[in-house]
Amino acid sequence: MPQNPASAPSPENFPATLSRWLLAVGLGSLLLRFWLAVRFPVSGDEALFYWWGVYPDWGYSDHPPMVGWLIALMRSTLGDSLWSIRLPAVLLPLGLGAALWWALKPVDRVRAAWAVLFFWLAPLNWLNMLVTTDTPLIFWSVLSVAALLRAERRAQLDRAAYGLYALSGLFLGCAFLSKYFSVVLGLTYLVYFGLYRRDRLAGLGLLVLCALPGPAINIAYNLSHGWSNIMFNVYNRNEDAVFEWRKPLMYLGMMAYLITPAALWLAFKHRQALRQTAKTQRLLACLVLVPLLFFTLLSAKKVIGLHWVLSFYPFGFAFLAFALPADKLKTCAKGLAVFAGLHVAVVGVLYLGTLDDWKSTKLYPQIIRSYKTAEILQQVQSPGVVLMAESYTAASIYGFERRQYMPVFGVGRFHARQDDMLVDFSVYQGKTVRVITSDAPRLEEFKPYFETVTVLSFMQSGVPLYAVEGTGFNYEAYRQGVLGKAFRLFYNIPSWLPMTGCPFCERYCGQVRCPR
């Protein structure tokens, strides 16, 4: 990677104040994340992914398997507690900072340290301690880039360079087994090598070869599971993908927030320095510009979630650290620190309050469900009665509290079709079922599937909650009514996709591919 005159190698010892900044920010943010991990109740996504760790597999309904493997590892080593499951997310920024430092220090030790500091000062790295599919995606993506950056520093394509290219590819394959957004990282590599490093296509070839086991595992899983990942990510979740002006505008606003006001202003003010750095730090520039362009184009029809861009987030701060004039680095750090401090102050104020402070907000029912889960279940559960919920989020949270998988009653949505993999509703034939709902239920939606239905109502911390009690569950009626509708909505699997298995279809019609 060519040297940038504006960021030439610095002396071996960087300023002591910078070391103190790194220590204070790294330790302070770690302690806050750990405190939040212990205090904050389980989120709906975390509760869903928890069951992926309870039932380890080569894949899951929505995504590849890496987060399930990670949770299974934490459960087996540190125990079945929320803090142990969240520990990888708590430690993640430290690991990413170490990877950035290892990757960039051969270019410039001081600038590499500033890159780590900028990244650690981002508010998300103070507050985010939720373990999601993005946790392993970000980890493996940054490791892949770090290995590639080190490979590109090798003057010759020697054994060490080839080893680093192979390592980068292996990590890219692991990122693919975390989430499909890793494809954007692969696209970035192709753009970089195609534009700037055609002399090292052999290294790219080895990288791709070493990444292939990840997609191979995922394809094998999808073949035997009705292409569930493809149906979710390509078809079912994109049926309403139409252009709306609000979508790109929301994306621009989100990116301005993630970059932070201070960094955004300095980047604009010193845009000429950024352009000059892009000519010398080409891989870093591609890691910033290619994903930005990709998600900008995608935002024309899709709402880009904040978490979609996080696997590229560290490289924006690294690029800024190498581009800004030396006398502006501390200014940027101070601006980032103020922005992060505002977020920490807000969190402190929120935790000084009580749940009653939220009573007048629309969020209050969800807050009660999260903080008073055990009390809600105590009111509704009864010996011999099967508990279910009306939605995947509620079912996952209640099931996590009980440490017993809770099925979803009804068709549900395209999200989280893991029920279709795990639950055989025929085992509930003739049983009494209670379906917890957040709103007053419409009994006509339940009557076809039971001999009798009644509504149970109860209060929890001022929030009205309901349950439908149905006696004599009729599986055949449920199969035709609910499972049949789910099949028509979510299992319109293209005929050109080969299949060796489909758990839902095999249970629904007894065949690998049900006739439509």
Helices and strands as residue ranges (DSSP letters): G 5-7, H 16-39, H 44-54, H 66-78, H 82-104, H 109-121, H 124-127, H 134-153, H 159-176, H 182-196, G 198-200, H 201-211, H 213-223, H 228-230, I 231-235, G 236-238, H 246-259, H 261-269, H 271-280, H 282-298, G 306-312, H 313-323, G 326-328, H 329-352, G 355-358, H 364-371, H 373-380, E 386-389, H 392-402, H 418-422, G 425-428, E 433-437, G 443-445, G 447-449, E 452-460, E 463-471, H 475-478, I 479-483, H 484-490, H 503-508
